[in-house]
Amino acid sequence: MDTAANDNQVTELISILSTTLSNIDVEYEFELARIRATAKPDLRAMILDTVRQRHIERREPYVRQIAELRTRADAR
């Protein structure tokens, strides 16, 4: 495979992963809004902390993969 085709694939993969991250972030914002509207006040902070941590953990593999792809692309 030539370098241009490989670069195009890397660019497309980064785009797909970025879209996935955007979708995860939108779902997270909706979940936060739902929790703020429905959770009992005495439990809200604990629930929000749990949801924030889960969000970070869910995003991490995608962020790491994008960074790896960018590093590979920059090394050429």
N, C-alpha and C positions, 0 to 999 in steps of 0.2 A: 504494500500500500504506500502510495506516495505521501510526502509530508503535508501537502495541501489538503488531501482527503482526510488524513489523520487529524489535522488541525480543525477541519470542519466538524469531525465527529466529536472532538473534545469540546468545541464550542457548543455543539448541540447538547451534549451531556450536561454541561454546565447550565445551559438554559433550562433543561428539564428538571435538574436538581433545584435550581432557583425557583422554578414554578412550584415544585413540591414544597419548598420552604415557605413560600408565600401562602399556599393553601393551609399549611400547618399553623401559620401565624393567624390567618383569618379564623380558623376553627378555635384557636386559643382565645381570641378576642370575643367571639360569640359565647364561649364557655364562661369567660370572666363576667360578661354582662348577665348571663343567666344566673350565675352564682350570686352576684350582687343583688339581683332582683328577687331571688327565691330563698337563699340560705338564711337560716336563723342568725341574727347578729352575733350571738355568742360563739357560733361555729365558723362564721365567715372567714376570719383571718386564717384559721387552721386549714380550711378547705382551699383558700386562695394560695397559701404557701405550697400545699401539695400539688395543686394544678400547675403552679409556676415551675416547680421542680420537674414535674413530668414533661412539661413543655420544653424545658432546656434539654432534658435527656432525649426526647423525641427528635429535636432538631440537630443534635450534636453529630450523628453520623453523616448527615447531608452536608453540614458545614465543613466537616473534615474532608469529605470526598471532593467538594468543590475546591478547597485549598490544595489538595493533592493534584487535582487536574490542572489548576492554574500554575502550580510549581512546575509540573511536567511541561506544560505549554511554554512557559517562560524559559525553560532550560534549552529550548531548541534554537 
